[in-house]
Amino acid sequence: MRGGWSRDHSAAVWVTAAHVITMPHRFPSPLTILYSLIVQIWMAAMKVLTEVKNAIATTFPWAEMGQAAL
């Protein structure tokens, strides 16, 4: 997949949004902060990996030829 958001990214966003919406309006617990931080780091890492993959595919077009056979 080139660019855009995968189904996993969308799911992570919806889970986070549902968690925030249903959470009582108070200071979030340390676990909530940790969970949110992990989700943000995961999504940033996936975005970076996607960019790296796209850069490699642009630089070396033959690198994806093996995937086409799958």
PDB file of N, CA, C, O and CB in Angstrom:
ATOM      1  N   MET A   1       0.841  -1.188   0.000  1.00  0.00           N
ATOM      2  CA  MET A   1       0.000   0.000   0.000  1.00  0.00           C
ATOM      3  C   MET A   1       0.877   1.239   0.000  1.00  0.00           C
ATOM      4  O   MET A   1       1.824   1.330   0.781  1.00  0.00           O
ATOM      5  CB  MET A   1      -0.951   0.005   1.213  1.00  0.00           C
ATOM      6  N   ARG A   2       0.579   2.164  -0.843  1.00  0.00           N
ATOM      7  CA  ARG A   2       1.368   3.391  -0.915  1.00  0.00           C
ATOM      8  C   ARG A   2       0.631   4.532  -0.216  1.00  0.00           C
ATOM      9  O   ARG A   2      -0.490   4.885  -0.583  1.00  0.00           O
ATOM     10  CB  ARG A   2       1.666   3.762  -2.385  1.00  0.00           C
ATOM     11  N   GLY A   3       1.289   5.101   0.803  1.00  0.00           N
ATOM     12  CA  GLY A   3       0.718   6.263   1.480  1.00  0.00           C
ATOM     13  C   GLY A   3      -0.628   5.949   2.112  1.00  0.00           C
ATOM     14  O   GLY A   3      -1.048   4.793   2.170  1.00  0.00           O
ATOM     15  N   GLY A   4      -1.294   6.984   2.580  1.00  0.00           N
ATOM     16  CA  GLY A   4      -2.619   6.797   3.167  1.00  0.00           C
ATOM     17  C   GLY A   4      -2.560   6.050   4.490  1.00  0.00           C
ATOM     18  O   GLY A   4      -1.487   5.732   5.003  1.00  0.00           O
ATOM     19  N   TRP A   5      -3.720   5.785   5.018  1.00  0.00           N
ATOM     20  CA  TRP A   5      -3.807   5.087   6.296  1.00  0.00           C
ATOM     21  C   TRP A   5      -4.283   3.671   6.071  1.00  0.00           C
ATOM     22  O   TRP A   5      -5.175   3.419   5.261  1.00  0.00           O
ATOM     23  CB  TRP A   5      -4.744   5.822   7.266  1.00  0.00           C
ATOM     24  N   SER A   6      -3.683   2.757   6.794  1.00  0.00           N
ATOM     25  CA  SER A   6      -4.129   1.372   6.696  1.00  0.00           C
ATOM     26  C   SER A   6      -5.323   1.179   7.628  1.00  0.00           C
ATOM     27  O   SER A   6      -5.690   2.080   8.381  1.00  0.00           O
ATOM     28  CB  SER A   6      -2.975   0.378   7.050  1.00  0.00           C
ATOM     29  N   ARG A   7      -5.914   0.008   7.565  1.00  0.00           N
ATOM     30  CA  ARG A   7      -7.037  -0.304   8.444  1.00  0.00           C
ATOM     31  C   ARG A   7      -6.580  -0.271   9.902  1.00  0.00           C
ATOM     32  O   ARG A   7      -7.349   0.126  10.778  1.00  0.00           O
ATOM     33  CB  ARG A   7      -7.640  -1.687   8.093  1.00  0.00           C
ATOM     34  N   ASP A   8      -5.339  -0.683  10.175  1.00  0.00           N
ATOM     35  CA  ASP A   8      -4.819  -0.681  11.545  1.00  0.00           C
ATOM     36  C   ASP A   8      -4.761   0.727  12.104  1.00  0.00           C
ATOM     37  O   ASP A   8      -5.120   0.957  13.259  1.00  0.00           O
ATOM     38  CB  ASP A   8      -3.432  -1.317  11.595  1.00  0.00           C
ATOM     39  N   HIS A   9      -4.306   1.681  11.282  1.00  0.00           N
ATOM     40  CA  HIS A   9      -4.235   3.063  11.740  1.00  0.00           C
ATOM     41  C   HIS A   9      -5.629   3.577  12.082  1.00  0.00           C
ATOM     42  O   HIS A   9      -5.827   4.198  13.126  1.00  0.00           O
ATOM     43  CB  HIS A   9      -3.581   3.956  10.670  1.00  0.00           C
ATOM     44  N   SER A  10      -6.591   3.316  11.202  1.00  0.00           N
ATOM     45  CA  SER A  10      -7.963   3.771  11.430  1.00  0.00           C
ATOM     46  C   SER A  10      -8.516   3.160  12.714  1.00  0.00           C
ATOM     47  O   SER A  10      -9.173   3.841  13.502  1.00  0.00           O
ATOM     48  CB  SER A  10      -8.864   3.407  10.230  1.00  0.00           C
ATOM     49  N   ALA A  11      -8.249   1.883  12.918  1.00  0.00           N
ATOM     50  CA  ALA A  11      -8.734   1.208  14.127  1.00  0.00           C
ATOM     51  C   ALA A  11      -8.131   1.844  15.369  1.00  0.00           C
ATOM     52  O   ALA A  11      -8.835   2.062  16.355  1.00  0.00           O
ATOM     53  CB  ALA A  11      -8.399  -0.295  14.083  1.00  0.00           C
ATOM     54  N   ALA A  12      -6.838   2.143  15.336  1.00  0.00           N
ATOM     55  CA  ALA A  12      -6.174   2.757  16.491  1.00  0.00           C
ATOM     56  C   ALA A  12      -6.786   4.123  16.796  1.00  0.00           C
ATOM     57  O   ALA A  12      -6.987   4.476  17.958  1.00  0.00           O
ATOM     58  CB  ALA A  12      -4.655   2.896  16.235  1.00  0.00           C
ATOM     59  N   VAL A  13      -7.079   4.883  15.750  1.00  0.00           N
ATOM     60  CA  VAL A  13      -7.679   6.206  15.945  1.00  0.00           C
ATOM     61  C   VAL A  13      -9.066   6.074  16.564  1.00  0.00           C
ATOM     62  O   VAL A  13      -9.400   6.811  17.492  1.00  0.00           O
ATOM     63  CB  VAL A  13      -7.762   6.970  14.604  1.00  0.00           C
ATOM     64  N   TRP A  14      -9.883   5.137  16.059  1.00  0.00           N
ATOM     65  CA  TRP A  14     -11.239   4.971  16.585  1.00  0.00           C
ATOM     66  C   TRP A  14     -11.216   4.470  18.021  1.00  0.00           C
ATOM     67  O   TRP A  14     -12.022   4.910  18.841  1.00  0.00           O
ATOM     68  CB  TRP A  14     -12.034   4.006  15.711  1.00  0.00           C
ATOM     69  N   VAL A  15     -10.305   3.556  18.335  1.00  0.00           N
ATOM     70  CA  VAL A  15     -10.209   3.046  19.709  1.00  0.00           C
ATOM     71  C   VAL A  15      -9.819   4.178  20.647  1.00  0.00           C
ATOM     72  O   VAL A  15     -10.389   4.315  21.729  1.00  0.00           O
ATOM     73  CB  VAL A  15      -9.180   1.885  19.803  1.00  0.00           C
ATOM     74  N   THR A  16      -8.849   4.991  20.237  1.00  0.00           N
ATOM     75  CA  THR A  16      -8.412   6.120  21.064  1.00  0.00           C
ATOM     76  C   THR A  16      -9.545   7.125  21.233  1.00  0.00           C
ATOM     77  O   THR A  16      -9.792   7.602  22.341  1.00  0.00           O
ATOM     78  CB  THR A  16      -7.177   6.806  20.441  1.00  0.00           C
ATOM     79  N   ALA A  17     -10.235   7.452  20.140  1.00  0.00           N
ATOM     80  CA  ALA A  17     -11.342   8.416  20.197  1.00  0.00           C
ATOM     81  C   ALA A  17     -12.452   7.906  21.117  1.00  0.00           C
ATOM     82  O   ALA A  17     -12.972   8.659  21.940  1.00  0.00           O
ATOM     83  CB  ALA A  17     -11.906   8.684  18.780  1.00  0.00           C
ATOM     84  N   ALA A  18     -12.814   6.630  20.980  1.00  0.00           N
ATOM     85  CA  ALA A  18     -13.863   6.049  21.820  1.00  0.00           C
ATOM     86  C   ALA A  18     -13.447   6.074  23.283  1.00  0.00           C
ATOM     87  O   ALA A  18     -14.265   6.340  24.164  1.00  0.00           O
ATOM     88  CB  ALA A  18     -14.178   4.607  21.381  1.00  0.00           C
ATOM     89  N   HIS A  19     -12.181   5.797  23.538  1.00  0.00           N
ATOM     90  CA  HIS A  19     -11.667   5.794  24.905  1.00  0.00           C
ATOM     91  C   HIS A  19     -11.766   7.191  25.512  1.00  0.00           C
ATOM     92  O   HIS A  19     -12.191   7.347  26.656  1.00  0.00           O
ATOM     93  CB  HIS A  19     -10.207   5.298  24.935  1.00  0.00           C
ATOM     94  N   VAL A  20     -11.373   8.204  24.742  1.00  0.00           N
ATOM     95  CA  VAL A  20     -11.391   9.587  25.233  1.00  0.00           C
ATOM     96  C   VAL A  20     -12.833  10.058  25.443  1.00  0.00           C
ATOM     97  O   VAL A  20     -13.138  10.713  26.440  1.00  0.00           O
ATOM     98  CB  VAL A  20     -10.657  10.528  24.241  1.00  0.00           C
ATOM     99  N   ILE A  21     -13.721   9.719  24.493  1.00  0.00           N
ATOM    100  CA  ILE A  21     -15.120  10.171  24.571  1.00  0.00           C
ATOM    101  C   ILE A  21     -15.836   9.542  25.770  1.00  0.00           C
ATOM    102  O   ILE A  21     -16.591  10.220  26.467  1.00  0.00           O
ATOM    103  CB  ILE A  21     -15.871   9.822  23.266  1.00  0.00           C
ATOM    104  N   THR A  22     -15.600   8.246  26.009  1.00  0.00           N
ATOM    105  CA  THR A  22     -16.310   7.548  27.088  1.00  0.00           C
ATOM    106  C   THR A  22     -15.648   7.753  28.444  1.00  0.00           C
ATOM    107  O   THR A  22     -16.222   7.387  29.469  1.00  0.00           O
ATOM    108  CB  THR A  22     -16.391   6.064  26.784  1.00  0.00           C
ATOM    109  N   MET A  23     -14.467   8.323  28.468  1.00  0.00           N
ATOM    110  CA  MET A  23     -13.742   8.532  29.720  1.00  0.00           C
ATOM    111  C   MET A  23     -14.428   9.626  30.531  1.00  0.00           C
ATOM    112  O   MET A  23     -14.833  10.640  29.963  1.00  0.00           O
ATOM    113  CB  MET A  23     -12.260   8.902  29.446  1.00  0.00           C
ATOM    114  N   PRO A  24     -14.569   9.449  31.837  1.00  0.00           N
ATOM    115  CA  PRO A  24     -15.142  10.519  32.656  1.00  0.00           C
ATOM    116  C   PRO A  24     -14.286  11.785  32.529  1.00  0.00           C
ATOM    117  O   PRO A  24     -13.073  11.708  32.336  1.00  0.00           O
ATOM    118  CB  PRO A  24     -15.246  10.077  34.146  1.00  0.00           C
ATOM    119  N   HIS A  25     -14.924  12.930  32.639  1.00  0.00           N
ATOM    120  CA  HIS A  25     -14.187  14.185  32.483  1.00  0.00           C
ATOM    121  C   HIS A  25     -13.439  14.502  33.774  1.00  0.00           C
ATOM    122  O   HIS A  25     -13.927  15.221  34.646  1.00  0.00           O
ATOM    123  CB  HIS A  25     -15.145  15.348  32.108  1.00  0.00           C
ATOM    124  N   ARG A  26     -12.278  13.956  33.858  1.00  0.00           N
ATOM    125  CA  ARG A  26     -11.385  14.176  34.993  1.00  0.00           C
ATOM    126  C   ARG A  26      -9.963  14.063  34.464  1.00  0.00           C
ATOM    127  O   ARG A  26      -9.741  13.773  33.288  1.00  0.00           O
ATOM    128  CB  ARG A  26     -11.653  13.146  36.166  1.00  0.00           C
ATOM    129  N   PHE A  27      -9.012  14.296  35.348  1.00  0.00           N
ATOM    130  CA  PHE A  27      -7.620  14.156  34.923  1.00  0.00           C
ATOM    131  C   PHE A  27      -7.375  12.699  34.555  1.00  0.00           C
ATOM    132  O   PHE A  27      -7.683  11.804  35.342  1.00  0.00           O
ATOM    133  CB  PHE A  27      -6.631  14.628  36.041  1.00  0.00           C
ATOM    134  N   PRO A  28      -6.817  12.448  33.354  1.00  0.00           N
ATOM    135  CA  PRO A  28      -6.617  11.053  32.939  1.00  0.00           C
ATOM    136  C   PRO A  28      -5.621  10.310  33.832  1.00  0.00           C
ATOM    137  O   PRO A  28      -4.675  10.899  34.356  1.00  0.00           O
ATOM    138  CB  PRO A  28      -6.137  11.007  31.496  1.00  0.00           C
ATOM    139  N   SER A  29      -5.851   9.037  33.989  1.00  0.00           N
ATOM    140  CA  SER A  29      -4.965   8.220  34.811  1.00  0.00           C
ATOM    141  C   SER A  29      -3.631   8.020  34.090  1.00  0.00           C
ATOM    142  O   SER A  29      -3.560   8.160  32.869  1.00  0.00           O
ATOM    143  CB  SER A  29      -5.622   6.851  35.136  1.00  0.00           C
ATOM    144  N   PRO A  30      -2.584   7.697  34.832  1.00  0.00           N
ATOM    145  CA  PRO A  30      -1.280   7.441  34.192  1.00  0.00           C
ATOM    146  C   PRO A  30      -1.356   6.347  33.130  1.00  0.00           C
ATOM    147  O   PRO A  30      -0.651   6.412  32.124  1.00  0.00           O
ATOM    148  CB  PRO A  30      -0.249   7.053  35.245  1.00  0.00           C
ATOM    149  N   LEU A  31      -2.212   5.338  33.349  1.00  0.00           N
ATOM    150  CA  LEU A  31      -2.363   4.274  32.350  1.00  0.00           C
ATOM    151  C   LEU A  31      -2.926   4.819  31.046  1.00  0.00           C
ATOM    152  O   LEU A  31      -2.493   4.421  29.964  1.00  0.00           O
ATOM    153  CB  LEU A  31      -3.271   3.163  32.885  1.00  0.00           C
ATOM    154  N   THR A  32      -3.891   5.727  31.146  1.00  0.00           N
ATOM    155  CA  THR A  32      -4.480   6.330  29.945  1.00  0.00           C
ATOM    156  C   THR A  32      -3.433   7.142  29.198  1.00  0.00           C
ATOM    157  O   THR A  32      -3.347   7.084  27.971  1.00  0.00           O
ATOM    158  CB  THR A  32      -5.686   7.223  30.313  1.00  0.00           C
ATOM    159  N   ILE A  33      -2.639   7.899  29.947  1.00  0.00           N
ATOM    160  CA  ILE A  33      -1.578   8.706  29.330  1.00  0.00           C
ATOM    161  C   ILE A  33      -0.569   7.788  28.643  1.00  0.00           C
ATOM    162  O   ILE A  33      -0.145   8.057  27.519  1.00  0.00           O
ATOM    163  CB  ILE A  33      -0.867   9.599  30.393  1.00  0.00           C
ATOM    164  N   LEU A  34      -0.188   6.707  29.318  1.00  0.00           N
ATOM    165  CA  LEU A  34       0.768   5.754  28.750  1.00  0.00           C
ATOM    166  C   LEU A  34       0.204   5.112  27.484  1.00  0.00           C
ATOM    167  O   LEU A  34       0.903   4.994  26.478  1.00  0.00           O
ATOM    168  CB  LEU A  34       1.127   4.667  29.783  1.00  0.00           C
ATOM    169  N   TYR A  35      -1.059   4.699  27.538  1.00  0.00           N
ATOM    170  CA  TYR A  35      -1.710   4.087  26.379  1.00  0.00           C
ATOM    171  C   TYR A  35      -1.724   5.059  25.196  1.00  0.00           C
ATOM    172  O   TYR A  35      -1.388   4.690  24.071  1.00  0.00           O
ATOM    173  CB  TYR A  35      -3.151   3.655  26.733  1.00  0.00           C
ATOM    174  N   SER A  36      -2.112   6.289  25.467  1.00  0.00           N
ATOM    175  CA  SER A  36      -2.173   7.311  24.419  1.00  0.00           C
ATOM    176  C   SER A  36      -0.787   7.540  23.822  1.00  0.00           C
ATOM    177  O   SER A  36      -0.641   7.672  22.607  1.00  0.00           O
ATOM    178  CB  SER A  36      -2.742   8.637  24.979  1.00  0.00           C
ATOM    179  N   LEU A  37       0.222   7.585  24.677  1.00  0.00           N
ATOM    180  CA  LEU A  37       1.598   7.793  24.217  1.00  0.00           C
ATOM    181  C   LEU A  37       2.051   6.631  23.333  1.00  0.00           C
ATOM    182  O   LEU A  37       2.671   6.850  22.291  1.00  0.00           O
ATOM    183  CB  LEU A  37       2.553   7.951  25.421  1.00  0.00           C
ATOM    184  N   ILE A  38       1.749   5.412  23.739  1.00  0.00           N
ATOM    185  CA  ILE A  38       2.127   4.232  22.946  1.00  0.00           C
ATOM    186  C   ILE A  38       1.446   4.268  21.583  1.00  0.00           C
ATOM    187  O   ILE A  38       2.079   3.974  20.569  1.00  0.00           O
ATOM    188  CB  ILE A  38       1.757   2.928  23.693  1.00  0.00           C
ATOM    189  N   VAL A  39       0.153   4.629  21.547  1.00  0.00           N
ATOM    190  CA  VAL A  39      -0.575   4.713  20.276  1.00  0.00           C
ATOM    191  C   VAL A  39       0.066   5.757  19.372  1.00  0.00           C
ATOM    192  O   VAL A  39       0.250   5.518  18.178  1.00  0.00           O
ATOM    193  CB  VAL A  39      -2.064   5.055  20.516  1.00  0.00           C
ATOM    194  N   GLN A  40       0.409   6.921  19.940  1.00  0.00           N
ATOM    195  CA  GLN A  40       1.011   7.990  19.139  1.00  0.00           C
ATOM    196  C   GLN A  40       2.376   7.564  18.593  1.00  0.00           C
ATOM    197  O   GLN A  40       2.681   7.814  17.427  1.00  0.00           O
ATOM    198  CB  GLN A  40       1.154   9.271  19.980  1.00  0.00           C
ATOM    199  N   ILE A  41       3.192   6.926  19.426  1.00  0.00           N
ATOM    200  CA  ILE A  41       4.520   6.466  18.990  1.00  0.00           C
ATOM    201  C   ILE A  41       4.368   5.410  17.896  1.00  0.00           C
ATOM    202  O   ILE A  41       5.089   5.440  16.898  1.00  0.00           O
ATOM    203  CB  ILE A  41       5.332   5.892  20.191  1.00  0.00           C
ATOM    204  N   TRP A  42       3.427   4.469  18.082  1.00  0.00           N
ATOM    205  CA  TRP A  42       3.192   3.412  17.094  1.00  0.00           C
ATOM    206  C   TRP A  42       2.791   4.012  15.756  1.00  0.00           C
ATOM    207  O   TRP A  42       3.315   3.617  14.714  1.00  0.00           O
ATOM    208  CB  TRP A  42       2.106   2.441  17.585  1.00  0.00           C
ATOM    209  N   MET A  43       1.863   4.964  15.779  1.00  0.00           N
ATOM    210  CA  MET A  43       1.385   5.560  14.533  1.00  0.00           C
ATOM    211  C   MET A  43       2.490   6.362  13.848  1.00  0.00           C
ATOM    212  O   MET A  43       2.598   6.352  12.621  1.00  0.00           O
ATOM    213  CB  MET A  43       0.172   6.458  14.802  1.00  0.00           C
ATOM    214  N   ALA A  44       3.312   7.060  14.641  1.00  0.00           N
ATOM    215  CA  ALA A  44       4.426   7.811  14.057  1.00  0.00           C
ATOM    216  C   ALA A  44       5.428   6.849  13.422  1.00  0.00           C
ATOM    217  O   ALA A  44       5.951   7.116  12.340  1.00  0.00           O
ATOM    218  CB  ALA A  44       5.122   8.687  15.131  1.00  0.00           C
ATOM    219  N   ALA A  45       5.693   5.733  14.096  1.00  0.00           N
ATOM    220  CA  ALA A  45       6.632   4.743  13.559  1.00  0.00           C
ATOM    221  C   ALA A  45       6.107   4.149  12.255  1.00  0.00           C
ATOM    222  O   ALA A  45       6.871   3.967  11.307  1.00  0.00           O
ATOM    223  CB  ALA A  45       6.882   3.624  14.587  1.00  0.00           C
ATOM    224  N   MET A  46       4.814   3.846  12.198  1.00  0.00           N
ATOM    225  CA  MET A  46       4.228   3.292  10.972  1.00  0.00           C
ATOM    226  C   MET A  46       4.307   4.301   9.828  1.00  0.00           C
ATOM    227  O   MET A  46       4.539   3.933   8.676  1.00  0.00           O
ATOM    228  CB  MET A  46       2.763   2.879  11.213  1.00  0.00           C
ATOM    229  N   LYS A  47       4.110   5.576  10.159  1.00  0.00           N
ATOM    230  CA  LYS A  47       4.180   6.620   9.127  1.00  0.00           C
ATOM    231  C   LYS A  47       5.606   6.711   8.580  1.00  0.00           C
ATOM    232  O   LYS A  47       5.810   6.815   7.370  1.00  0.00           O
ATOM    233  CB  LYS A  47       3.725   7.998   9.699  1.00  0.00           C
ATOM    234  N   VAL A  48       6.587   6.672   9.480  1.00  0.00           N
ATOM    235  CA  VAL A  48       7.993   6.737   9.061  1.00  0.00           C
ATOM    236  C   VAL A  48       8.339   5.521   8.200  1.00  0.00           C
ATOM    237  O   VAL A  48       8.986   5.661   7.163  1.00  0.00           O
ATOM    238  CB  VAL A  48       8.933   6.810  10.297  1.00  0.00           C
ATOM    239  N   LEU A  49       7.909   4.328   8.628  1.00  0.00           N
ATOM    240  CA  LEU A  49       8.200   3.118   7.853  1.00  0.00           C
ATOM    241  C   LEU A  49       7.562   3.171   6.471  1.00  0.00           C
ATOM    242  O   LEU A  49       8.158   2.721   5.492  1.00  0.00           O
ATOM    243  CB  LEU A  49       7.711   1.880   8.602  1.00  0.00           C
ATOM    244  N   THR A  50       6.350   3.720   6.389  1.00  0.00           N
ATOM    245  CA  THR A  50       5.681   3.857   5.092  1.00  0.00           C
ATOM    246  C   THR A  50       6.461   4.811   4.196  1.00  0.00           C
ATOM    247  O   THR A  50       6.637   4.551   3.006  1.00  0.00           O
ATOM    248  CB  THR A  50       4.229   4.359   5.274  1.00  0.00           C
ATOM    249  N   GLU A  51       6.932   5.923   4.776  1.00  0.00           N
ATOM    250  CA  GLU A  51       7.713   6.894   3.999  1.00  0.00           C
ATOM    251  C   GLU A  51       9.017   6.262   3.503  1.00  0.00           C
ATOM    252  O   GLU A  51       9.413   6.472   2.357  1.00  0.00           O
ATOM    253  CB  GLU A  51       8.018   8.152   4.853  1.00  0.00           C
ATOM    254  N   VAL A  52       9.681   5.492   4.365  1.00  0.00           N
ATOM    255  CA  VAL A  52      10.931   4.829   3.981  1.00  0.00           C
ATOM    256  C   VAL A  52      10.661   3.830   2.856  1.00  0.00           C
ATOM    257  O   VAL A  52      11.409   3.769   1.880  1.00  0.00           O
ATOM    258  CB  VAL A  52      11.574   4.113   5.204  1.00  0.00           C
ATOM    259  N   LYS A  53       9.589   3.049   3.000  1.00  0.00           N
ATOM    260  CA  LYS A  53       9.229   2.076   1.960  1.00  0.00           C
ATOM    261  C   LYS A  53       8.963   2.779   0.631  1.00  0.00           C
ATOM    262  O   LYS A  53       9.419   2.323  -0.417  1.00  0.00           O
ATOM    263  CB  LYS A  53       7.989   1.261   2.387  1.00  0.00           C
ATOM    264  N   ASN A  54       8.227   3.887   0.675  1.00  0.00           N
ATOM    265  CA  ASN A  54       7.936   4.631  -0.551  1.00  0.00           C
ATOM    266  C   ASN A  54       9.205   5.210  -1.160  1.00  0.00           C
ATOM    267  O   ASN A  54       9.359   5.226  -2.381  1.00  0.00           O
ATOM    268  CB  ASN A  54       6.934   5.752  -0.270  1.00  0.00           C
ATOM    269  N   ALA A  55      10.123   5.690  -0.308  1.00  0.00           N
ATOM    270  CA  ALA A  55      11.385   6.243  -0.806  1.00  0.00           C
ATOM    271  C   ALA A  55      12.213   5.152  -1.482  1.00  0.00           C
ATOM    272  O   ALA A  55      12.808   5.382  -2.534  1.00  0.00           O
ATOM    273  CB  ALA A  55      12.188   6.890   0.345  1.00  0.00           C
ATOM    274  N   ILE A  56      12.250   3.973  -0.878  1.00  0.00           N
ATOM    275  CA  ILE A  56      13.000   2.854  -1.460  1.00  0.00           C
ATOM    276  C   ILE A  56      12.358   2.435  -2.782  1.00  0.00           C
ATOM    277  O   ILE A  56      13.058   2.183  -3.762  1.00  0.00           O
ATOM    278  CB  ILE A  56      13.053   1.649  -0.476  1.00  0.00           C
ATOM    279  N   ALA A  57      11.023   2.363  -2.807  1.00  0.00           N
ATOM    280  CA  ALA A  57      10.318   1.957  -4.028  1.00  0.00           C
ATOM    281  C   ALA A  57      10.536   2.967  -5.155  1.00  0.00           C
ATOM    282  O   ALA A  57      10.608   2.594  -6.326  1.00  0.00           O
ATOM    283  CB  ALA A  57       8.816   1.799  -3.748  1.00  0.00           C
ATOM    284  N   THR A  58      10.638   4.246  -4.792  1.00  0.00           N
ATOM    285  CA  THR A  58      10.870   5.287  -5.801  1.00  0.00           C
ATOM    286  C   THR A  58      12.301   5.224  -6.311  1.00  0.00           C
ATOM    287  O   THR A  58      12.554   5.359  -7.508  1.00  0.00           O
ATOM    288  CB  THR A  58      10.575   6.684  -5.223  1.00  0.00           C
ATOM    289  N   THR A  59      13.239   5.014  -5.381  1.00  0.00           N
ATOM    290  CA  THR A  59      14.658   4.985  -5.743  1.00  0.00           C
ATOM    291  C   THR A  59      15.022   3.709  -6.488  1.00  0.00           C
ATOM    292  O   THR A  59      15.757   3.742  -7.476  1.00  0.00           O
ATOM    293  CB  THR A  59      15.524   5.119  -4.496  1.00  0.00           C
ATOM    294  N   PHE A  60      14.501   2.581  -6.005  1.00  0.00           N
ATOM    295  CA  PHE A  60      14.815   1.285  -6.608  1.00  0.00           C
ATOM    296  C   PHE A  60      13.524   0.610  -7.061  1.00  0.00           C
ATOM    297  O   PHE A  60      12.982  -0.218  -6.329  1.00  0.00           O
ATOM    298  CB  PHE A  60      15.585   0.377  -5.607  1.00  0.00           C
ATOM    299  N   PRO A  61      13.017   0.942  -8.250  1.00  0.00           N
ATOM    300  CA  PRO A  61      11.726   0.383  -8.694  1.00  0.00           C
ATOM    301  C   PRO A  61      11.716  -1.139  -8.757  1.00  0.00           C
ATOM    302  O   PRO A  61      10.667  -1.758  -8.579  1.00  0.00           O
ATOM    303  CB  PRO A  61      11.371   0.934 -10.053  1.00  0.00           C
ATOM    304  N   TRP A  62      12.863  -1.743  -9.008  1.00  0.00           N
ATOM    305  CA  TRP A  62      12.902  -3.205  -9.115  1.00  0.00           C
ATOM    306  C   TRP A  62      12.757  -3.884  -7.758  1.00  0.00           C
ATOM    307  O   TRP A  62      12.562  -5.098  -7.705  1.00  0.00           O
ATOM    308  CB  TRP A  62      14.203  -3.647  -9.771  1.00  0.00           C
ATOM    309  N   ALA A  63      12.845  -3.141  -6.666  1.00  0.00           N
ATOM    310  CA  ALA A  63      12.740  -3.727  -5.326  1.00  0.00           C
ATOM    311  C   ALA A  63      11.351  -4.311  -5.079  1.00  0.00           C
ATOM    312  O   ALA A  63      11.203  -5.220  -4.262  1.00  0.00           O
ATOM    313  CB  ALA A  63      13.059  -2.676  -4.260  1.00  0.00           C
ATOM    314  N   GLU A  64      10.325  -3.799  -5.777  1.00  0.00           N
ATOM    315  CA  GLU A  64       8.967  -4.294  -5.566  1.00  0.00           C
ATOM    316  C   GLU A  64       8.574  -5.378  -6.564  1.00  0.00           C
ATOM    317  O   GLU A  64       7.464  -5.905  -6.491  1.00  0.00           O
ATOM    318  CB  GLU A  64       7.986  -3.150  -5.651  1.00  0.00           C
ATOM    319  N   MET A  65       9.451  -5.716  -7.484  1.00  0.00           N
ATOM    320  CA  MET A  65       9.113  -6.722  -8.489  1.00  0.00           C
ATOM    321  C   MET A  65       8.807  -8.069  -7.847  1.00  0.00           C
ATOM    322  O   MET A  65       7.946  -8.809  -8.323  1.00  0.00           O
ATOM    323  CB  MET A  65      10.250  -6.870  -9.495  1.00  0.00           C
ATOM    324  N   GLY A  66       9.514  -8.386  -6.768  1.00  0.00           N
ATOM    325  CA  GLY A  66       9.268  -9.640  -6.066  1.00  0.00           C
ATOM    326  C   GLY A  66       7.877  -9.685  -5.471  1.00  0.00           C
ATOM    327  O   GLY A  66       7.253 -10.746  -5.446  1.00  0.00           O
ATOM    328  N   GLN A  67       7.374  -8.550  -4.988  1.00  0.00           N
ATOM    329  CA  GLN A  67       6.040  -8.497  -4.395  1.00  0.00           C
ATOM    330  C   GLN A  67       4.958  -8.714  -5.446  1.00  0.00           C
ATOM    331  O   GLN A  67       3.902  -9.267  -5.140  1.00  0.00           O
ATOM    332  CB  GLN A  67       5.824  -7.158  -3.692  1.00  0.00           C
ATOM    333  N   ALA A  68       5.205  -8.289  -6.670  1.00  0.00           N
ATOM    334  CA  ALA A  68       4.197  -8.409  -7.726  1.00  0.00           C
ATOM    335  C   ALA A  68       3.872  -9.879  -8.004  1.00  0.00           C
ATOM    336  O   ALA A  68       2.760 -10.202  -8.421  1.00  0.00           O
ATOM    337  CB  ALA A  68       4.683  -7.719  -9.015  1.00  0.00           C
ATOM    338  N   ALA A  69       4.832 -10.760  -7.778  1.00  0.00           N
ATOM    339  CA  ALA A  69       4.625 -12.183  -8.046  1.00  0.00           C
ATOM    340  C   ALA A  69       3.770 -12.843  -6.967  1.00  0.00           C
ATOM    341  O   ALA A  69       3.214 -13.919  -7.187  1.00  0.00           O
ATOM    342  CB  ALA A  69       5.967 -12.898  -8.154  1.00  0.00           C
ATOM    343  N   LEU A  70       3.664 -12.210  -5.816  1.00  0.00           N
ATOM    344  CA  LEU A  70       2.902 -12.815  -4.707  1.00  0.00           C
ATOM    345  C   LEU A  70       1.410 -12.730  -4.936  1.00  0.00           C
ATOM    346  O   LEU A  70       0.630 -13.189  -4.102  1.00  0.00           O
ATOM    347  CB  LEU A  70       3.251 -12.138  -3.389  1.00  0.00           C
TER     348      LEU A  70
END
